[in-house]
Each structure stands twice: as structure tokens, then as C-alpha cells.
Amino acid sequence: MEQFKIITNTTADLPVKYIEEKQLGLVYYNYIMDGVPYGKDKELDWKEFYHLMREDGKMPTTSQVNPQQFKDCFAEYLKECKNLLYISFSSGLTGSCQNAVLAAEEVMEEIPDSHIVVLDSKCASMGEGLFVHKAVQMKEQGKSMEETVEYLEELIPHLTHVFTVDDLNHLYRGGRVSKATAIVGTIAGIKPILHVDDEGHLVPISKVRGRKKSLNALVDYMEEKTSGYLDKNDIVFISHGDALEDAEYVKNEIEKRFGIKQFMINHIGPTIGAHSGPGTIALFFEGNSR
């Protein structure tokens, strides 16, 4: 059976150790913090990133990956393997996915024996990470790239994301809530609950008052969405915006309520964190629907 290489992005928020162990390819998204550009060649420690946002009020900006960057990346990985599966950050949140498609088509024309599949995960953060993990499992089971893609396409509407943010102003900056909602919600201690829909867009689904209630609401949503689907969850992913204690609280609640024992917890990287802000908690699992 022909081998294939899985490529993901820094937007998947997977631990560096996992990426290295699974020999994953990686596409770097660029961002600017306090006037300094960061990316593949220069990275900012994530703790420092959140410190600059939380304590110094710095507001980072992000950019898409352009077609030439994708072409260079694909060409480099084709030196290792002629079959590439690139799992993209949600097209509902970035135009980078289409740029990857254009780049893959050009590279395959220039390198005739290459085969590149660009798969729109419609996922973000460790939702994308969990999606990649499922691809890794298929590959480790000896499945072909085509079989893996077919499985992943069926998984997309069941890869459930639910999250809450601690500061509504970051959602306002990203156009997710109005300025009035951000101001009133901040004063009243309102915490929104959001998910990623079938098209890969961020959508508010409810709001609660207070941090602890918002964390419990994530677990409540999981209970609703795993009805008849709980046994699919051999592992649950949780990401956080420099809020490990709250991530551990959500983990413990899930363990108590559902008996799940396997978790992967990691921080939200700068590309996603620039829009969600410090204190974000996100939960990812397989559900009967998103």
C-alpha cells in the first residue's frame, strides 16, 4: 500500500511533542504581536503571548497563508512522500483553505507523479487537532489515503466544538458580537457559549452569567450531543487560553459524568488565541451532530 504524509497547521493547537512523534507536516500561520511578526522562523512563547494580551493590552493580528507559501510547503514535503493529505483549518474562518487548493493544483501540474488532497476540516483549534488525530489513527491502522479521506468526510458533521470566552471584547474585535453586546455583557458578567456549525462558522448558541456556569454549560452541551454517541469518544480534547485550571475542571466534570478517561489538553496557540483571547476554554468530541 502506498504511504502518505499527513500535514496540519499551527491552528490545530496540537502539542509539539505529538506532531514530532506522529511525524506530521506543519503549515505555519503568521501573526503580529506588538509590531513584531512571528511565524515559522520566529515564534513567541505562548505564555508571553497571553501575558502581552492580558497584562499589557496588546492586540495581535493574524494573516492568511498565501498560495506561494502553500506551494513551497507542499514541494518540500513531496521530497519525503509523493502522497500528501493536507487537513485544512476551517474554510468558514479563513480563505487559506482555498489558497491551499489552488497551490495543490499547481504543484500537481508541475510534479506529475504527486498526489495532494486538501481536506477542509471545517474545524478549529483542537477540534482540528482531534480531526487530525483521527486521521493519524486511520493511517496507523494501515488504511490508505483514500480510505482515510472517506472516513474523515463522514466525521466532519460529528466533530463537535463548544467553547466559552472570558472577555467578549475579543469576539467584538473579530466581528462575532456587537460593541453594545460586548460592553453590556462584560459589565453583567455574561459568558457566551459558542460552537462551530456544519459550515465551519463560529455561532453563539447561548449565554450564562458567571464563569463556573459557563464551564458547566460546556459539559451540559456534551451530554446533549453525545446521546447515542458516547461510545465513539475514546478520547476528548480540551484547549485553553492560558487557563489550565479551568480546563482541568472541565476534564474532571466529564470524567465524573461520562466515565471518559483519555484526554488531551493543550493551550490555544497565537493564531486562534488572537481572536478568542485569554481565558477561553474549548471542548471537542464526537457527537450526534455539531
RACOR-V846180 format. One record per backbone hydrogen bond with DSSP energy under -0.5 kcal/mol. NH is the residue of the N-H (numbers start at 0). CO is the residue of the C=O. Records with the same first field share a line. If there is no record, write none. Layout:
NH: CO / CO
//
This chain:
4: 82
6: 84
7: 24
9: 26
11: 8
12: 9
18: 14
19: 15
20: 16
21: 17
22: 19
23: 18
24: 5
26: 7
27: 25
30: 37
31: 60
32: 35
35: 32
37: 30
38: 41
48: 44
49: 45
50: 46
51: 47
52: 48
53: 49
54: 50
55: 50
56: 52
57: 51
59: 57
60: 31
62: 29
65: 63
69: 65
70: 66
71: 67
72: 68
73: 69
74: 70
75: 71
76: 72
77: 73
78: 75
79: 76
80: 76
83: 81 / 114
84: 4
85: 83 / 116
86: 6 / 84
87: 85 / 118
89: 122
92: 89
93: 89
98: 94
99: 95
100: 96
101: 97
102: 98
103: 99
104: 100
105: 101
106: 102
107: 103
108: 104
109: 105
110: 106
111: 109
113: 110
114: 81
116: 83
117: 115
118: 85 / 116
119: 117
120: 87 / 118
124: 10
126: 123
127: 123 / 124
128: 124
129: 125
130: 126
131: 127
132: 128
133: 129
134: 130
135: 131
136: 132
137: 133
138: 134
139: 135
140: 136
141: 138
142: 137
147: 143
148: 144
149: 145
150: 146
151: 147
152: 148
153: 149
154: 150
155: 151
157: 154
158: 154 / 155
159: 157 / 284
161: 282
162: 193
163: 280
164: 191
165: 277
169: 166
170: 166
171: 167
172: 168
173: 169
174: 171
175: 170
176: 170
181: 177
182: 178
183: 179
184: 180
185: 181
186: 182
187: 183
188: 184 / 185
189: 184
190: 207
191: 189
192: 205
193: 162 / 191
194: 202
195: 160
196: 194 / 200
199: 196
202: 194
204: 192
205: 192
207: 190
209: 188 / 207
213: 209
214: 210
215: 211
216: 212
217: 213
218: 214
219: 215
220: 216
221: 217
222: 218
223: 219
224: 220
225: 221
226: 223
228: 225
229: 225
231: 228
232: 229
233: 231
235: 261
236: 283
237: 263
238: 281
239: 265
240: 279
241: 239
246: 242
247: 243
248: 244
249: 245
250: 246
251: 247
252: 248
253: 249
254: 250
255: 251
256: 252
257: 253
258: 253 / 254
259: 253
262: 260
263: 235
265: 237
267: 239
272: 268
273: 269
274: 271
275: 271
276: 272
278: 240
279: 276
280: 163
281: 238
282: 161
283: 236
284: 159
286: 157
287: 224
//
